[in-house]
Amino acid sequence: MISFLLFSNIWKVSFSKLLEYYPDFNLKKHSYKLMTCLEVPCAFDFKGKGVVRTMGGFLRDFLRLDIYRIYRRIPVLLNEP
C-alpha cells in the first residue's frame, strides 16, 4: 500500500509539472493518511469458551507440556492486557 501511495505521489508530481503549460487547470493537494491495523487472534482463541472447554483445553495443554499456550491462555482468561 505504501509503495502504491509513493508511486501515485510521484506520478502526480510529474503530471503537475506537465500541466504547468496549462495555468488554468488546478490540481487539488491531497494528504495521505496511513492507518495501521494489528490482528490479535490469540484473545479469541480462548475468550468466550465454556467452562468445560476451557478446563479441557488447559488440561490438554498441560499434558502436552505446551507451556506457550498455557502462557497465552492465562492472561486472556484473567482479562489482562
C-alpha positions as CSV (number, residue, x, y, z in Angstrom):
1,M,0.0,0.0,0.0
2,I,2.8,2.4,0.8
3,S,4.5,1.7,-2.5
4,F,1.3,2.5,-4.3
5,L,0.9,5.8,-2.4
6,L,4.6,6.7,-3.2
7,F,4.1,5.8,-6.8
8,S,0.9,7.8,-7.1
9,N,2.5,10.8,-5.5
10,I,5.5,10.6,-7.9
11,W,3.0,10.3,-10.8
12,K,1.1,13.3,-9.5
13,V,4.2,15.5,-9.2
14,S,5.4,14.6,-12.7
15,F,1.9,15.2,-14.1
16,S,1.7,18.6,-12.3
17,K,5.0,19.6,-14.0
18,L,3.5,18.7,-17.3
19,L,0.4,20.8,-16.5
20,E,2.5,23.9,-16.0
21,Y,1.8,24.5,-19.6
22,Y,-1.9,24.9,-18.8
23,P,-2.1,27.5,-16.0
24,D,-5.9,27.5,-15.8
25,F,-6.0,23.8,-14.8
26,N,-5.9,23.4,-11.0
27,L,-5.0,20.2,-9.1
28,K,-6.1,19.6,-5.5
29,K,-3.5,18.9,-2.9
30,H,-4.2,15.6,-1.2
31,S,-2.8,14.4,2.0
32,Y,-2.4,10.7,2.6
33,K,-3.0,9.0,5.9
34,L,-1.7,5.6,6.9
35,M,-3.7,3.6,9.4
36,T,-2.1,0.5,10.9
37,C,-4.1,-2.4,12.0
38,L,-2.9,-5.1,14.3
39,E,-4.6,-8.5,14.4
40,V,-4.9,-10.2,17.8
41,P,-6.2,-13.7,17.1
42,C,-4.8,-15.0,20.4
43,A,-7.5,-13.4,22.5
44,F,-10.3,-15.0,20.5
45,D,-8.7,-18.5,20.8
46,F,-9.7,-18.7,24.5
47,K,-12.2,-15.9,25.2
48,G,-15.9,-16.8,25.3
49,K,-15.5,-20.5,25.6
50,G,-17.4,-22.5,28.1
51,V,-16.0,-23.7,31.4
52,V,-15.7,-27.3,30.2
53,R,-13.9,-26.4,27.0
54,T,-11.6,-24.0,29.0
55,M,-10.7,-26.6,31.6
56,G,-10.3,-29.3,28.9
57,G,-8.0,-27.1,26.8
58,F,-6.0,-26.2,29.9
59,L,-5.6,-29.9,30.8
60,R,-4.7,-30.8,27.2
61,D,-2.0,-28.1,27.1
62,F,-0.7,-29.2,30.5
63,L,-0.5,-32.9,29.4
64,R,1.2,-32.0,26.1
65,L,3.6,-29.7,28.0
66,D,2.6,-26.8,25.7
67,I,3.9,-24.1,28.0
68,Y,3.5,-21.4,25.4
69,R,-0.3,-22.0,25.0
70,I,-0.7,-22.0,28.8
71,Y,1.3,-18.8,29.0
72,R,-1.1,-17.2,26.4
73,R,-4.2,-18.7,27.9
74,I,-3.9,-17.4,31.5
75,P,-3.8,-13.6,30.7
76,V,-6.8,-13.9,28.3
77,L,-8.8,-15.7,30.9
78,L,-7.9,-13.1,33.6
79,N,-8.7,-10.2,31.3
80,E,-5.2,-8.8,31.5
81,P,-3.7,-7.0,28.5
